[in-house]
């Protein structure tokens, strides 16, 4: 477990944590508040299977993992489902744009997706940084 919580000493990692955590936490909450537009209804519209299950499941994952990222608790572990969410989101919502409108239209439409994907990958690689609960817990373990 100590390797999952291992992190670097970078003080600037908190900027990426704030960006990724706030966006995912907010999006997860909105999947419940605006279920027809952003949750179950949206998942049904784009043709995902079992939208009644997937909408709340994805929303819950986004809220829980977003909160963990904000706290810097189990940051690397929390980044994994967020990366999966972004890969599925990009594949299911941006492929049609790419096919219909071309590369640049797809890149424009997916700019937030890319930021969340790359931010989550950064956190998977680097961990929570200097101001994280991971660092506080990890510094207490002897190697």
QUIFEN-V974476 format. One record per backbone hydrogen bond with DSSP energy under -1.0 kcal/mol. CO is the residue of the C=O (numbers start at 1). NH is the residue of the N-H. Records with the same first field share a line. If there is no record, write none. Layout:
CO: NH + NH
This chain:
1: 5
10: 130
12: 15
13: 17
14: 18
15: 19
16: 20
17: 21
18: 22
19: 23
20: 24
21: 25
22: 26
23: 27
24: 28
25: 29
26: 30
27: 31
29: 32 + 33
30: 34
34: 38
35: 39 + 41
39: 43
40: 44
41: 45
42: 46
43: 48
44: 47
50: 53 + 54
51: 55
53: 57
54: 58
55: 59
56: 60
57: 61
58: 62
59: 63
60: 64
61: 65
62: 66
63: 67
64: 68
65: 69
66: 70
67: 71
68: 72 + 73
71: 133
72: 134
74: 78
75: 79
78: 82
79: 83
80: 84
81: 85
82: 86
83: 87
84: 88
85: 89
86: 90
87: 91
88: 92
89: 93
90: 94
94: 98
95: 99
96: 100
97: 101
102: 106
103: 107
104: 108
105: 109
106: 110
108: 111
110: 114
111: 115
112: 116
113: 117
114: 118
115: 119
116: 120
117: 121
118: 122
119: 123
120: 124
121: 125
122: 126
123: 127
126: 8
130: 132
132: 136
133: 137
134: 138
135: 139
137: 140
